[in-house]
Amino acid sequence: MMFTMPNVLTLCRIATVPLLVYLLQFSGPLASAGAAAVFFVATITDFFDGYIARSFGSGTNLGKFLDPLADKLIVMAVLVMLAGSPRTPRVPAWMVVVLVSRELVITGLRAIAAAEGKIIAADELGKYKMVLQCIAIQGLLVHYTYWHIEFFAAGLFMLWIAMITSVWSGLEYIVNARDVFTVRPRPSVAKSAAAG
């Protein structure tokens, strides 16, 4: 079945992207709280769709495609909006470029590997990267100071750690998939060489 509960939750998570983009066009505590709440709900559904798929065996190939896509869409959309947010201070644009570039490179690498019949699974460091990004983004979305906590400063600090982890895990992906870039002789060429 295509519309299993995990897939429905994932689709709902994707549907939060335009809402987040809309809310992040405004400044002020109310819009920030709304965006933070929407992102928190999206993060919770990410946990539950994975839990349900594993516990009840309701995972599908569509879900394997949609789940990481939803994660990337939400994270990249929010980071881009935070870099151009009307609120100040803003997330440095260069950090967003580094994080988004890493995701695009790894997605491209996985596509190349898939064309070769190989699957590059997410490693532990990549999973930690995602958790760190979500924690950082949650603080950045809250933005303002509550209970003597400067949420923007705390979020930016976590984003630095997430960026370092992201680059490190990206380099590990590339090293582990280096054989994908190896030039292999075509079967006809190899047979000709063997015959000669």
C-alpha positions in Angstrom: 0.0 0.0 0.0 1.2 3.5 -0.9 -0.6 5.4 1.8 0.6 3.6 4.9 0.7 5.6 8.2 4.4 6.3 8.0 4.0 7.6 4.5 1.1 9.8 5.5 3.1 11.3 8.3 6.0 11.9 6.0 3.7 13.6 3.5 2.3 15.8 6.3 5.9 16.7 7.2 6.6 17.8 3.6 3.4 19.8 3.7 4.9 21.9 6.6 7.6 23.3 4.3 5.4 26.0 2.7 3.9 26.9 6.1 7.4 27.4 7.5 8.5 29.5 4.6 5.4 31.7 5.0 5.9 32.2 8.8 9.6 33.0 8.4 8.8 35.9 6.2 7.7 37.8 9.3 9.6 39.0 12.3 8.4 39.2 15.9 8.0 36.7 18.7 4.6 35.4 17.6 5.7 34.4 14.1 8.9 32.9 15.5 7.0 30.9 18.1 4.7 29.6 15.4 7.5 28.6 13.1 9.3 26.9 16.1 6.1 25.0 16.9 5.5 23.8 13.3 9.2 22.6 13.1 8.9 20.8 16.4 5.8 19.0 15.2 7.6 18.0 12.0 10.5 16.7 14.0 8.2 14.6 16.2 6.4 13.1 13.1 9.9 12.2 11.8 10.5 10.1 14.9 7.0 8.5 14.8 7.0 7.5 11.1 10.3 5.7 11.5 9.1 4.0 14.7 5.9 2.8 13.2 7.6 1.6 10.0 10.1 -0.5 12.1 7.7 -1.7 14.7 4.8 -2.8 12.4 6.8 -3.7 9.3 4.9 -1.0 7.3 7.9 0.4 5.6 7.7 0.8 1.8 10.1 1.8 -1.0 8.2 5.0 -1.4 8.8 5.7 2.3 12.5 5.1 1.9 12.5 7.7 -0.8 10.2 10.3 0.9 11.6 10.2 4.4 15.1 11.5 3.7 13.6 13.8 1.0 11.3 15.3 3.7 14.2 15.8 6.1 16.3 17.6 3.4 13.4 19.8 2.2 12.6 21.0 5.7 16.1 21.6 6.9 17.3 23.4 3.7 14.1 25.5 3.3 14.4 26.7 6.9 18.1 27.4 6.7 17.7 29.4 3.5 14.8 31.4 5.1 16.8 32.0 8.3 19.7 33.4 6.2 17.4 36.0 4.6 15.1 36.5 7.6 13.9 40.0 8.4 14.9 39.3 12.0 18.4 40.3 13.2 20.8 38.8 13.9 20.6 36.3 11.0 22.2 33.0 10.3 25.4 33.6 8.2 24.6 32.8 4.6 28.0 31.1 4.1 27.1 28.5 6.7 23.9 27.8 4.9 25.8 27.4 1.6 28.1 24.9 3.2 25.3 22.8 4.7 23.1 22.9 1.6 26.2 22.1 -0.7 27.0 19.1 1.5 23.4 17.7 1.1 23.5 18.2 -2.7 26.9 16.5 -3.0 25.9 13.5 -1.0 22.5 13.2 -2.8 24.4 13.3 -6.1 26.9 10.7 -4.9 24.1 8.4 -3.9 22.5 8.8 -7.3 25.7 7.8 -9.0 26.1 4.8 -6.7 22.5 3.7 -7.3 23.2 3.8 -11.1 26.1 1.4 -10.4 23.8 -0.8 -8.4 25.2 0.2 -5.0 23.5 1.6 -2.0 25.2 4.1 0.3 23.5 3.8 3.6 23.4 6.6 6.2 26.2 6.2 8.7 26.0 7.0 12.4 27.7 10.4 12.0 25.2 11.4 9.4 22.4 10.6 11.8 24.1 12.7 14.6 24.4 15.5 12.0 20.6 15.5 11.5 19.9 15.5 15.2 22.3 18.4 15.8 20.8 20.4 12.9 17.3 19.9 14.3 18.3 21.1 17.7 20.2 24.1 16.2 17.2 25.1 14.0 14.8 24.8 16.9 16.8 27.4 18.9 17.3 29.6 15.8 13.5 29.6 15.1 12.7 30.6 18.7 15.3 33.3 18.2 14.4 35.5 21.2 15.5 35.4 24.8 13.2 33.5 27.2 14.0 32.4 30.8 17.4 34.1 30.5 18.3 31.8 27.6 19.4 33.5 24.3 18.0 31.0 21.9 19.5 32.5 18.8 23.0 32.4 20.3 22.5 28.8 21.6 21.1 27.7 18.2 24.0 29.3 16.3 26.5 27.5 18.6 24.8 24.2 17.9 24.7 25.0 14.1 28.5 25.4 14.2 28.8 21.9 15.7 26.2 20.6 13.2 28.2 22.1 10.3 31.5 20.6 11.4 29.8 17.2 11.9 28.1 17.6 8.5 31.3 18.3 6.6 33.1 15.4 8.5 30.4 12.9 7.7 30.3 14.1 4.1 34.0 13.5 3.7 33.5 10.0 5.1 30.7 9.3 2.6 33.0 10.4 -0.3 36.0 8.3 1.0 33.7 5.2 1.5 32.2 5.6 -1.9 35.5 6.3 -3.8 35.2 3.1 -5.8 32.1 4.6 -7.5 34.5 7.0 -9.3 36.7 4.2 -10.5 36.7 4.0 -14.3 35.8 0.4 -15.3 36.5 -0.9 -18.8 33.5 -1.7 -20.9 32.6 -5.4 -21.2 33.4 -5.5 -24.9 36.8 -3.8 -24.4 37.6 -6.2 -21.6 36.8 -9.2 -23.8 38.8 -7.9 -26.6 41.8 -7.4 -24.3 41.4 -10.9 -23.0 41.2 -12.4 -26.4 44.3 -10.6 -27.6 
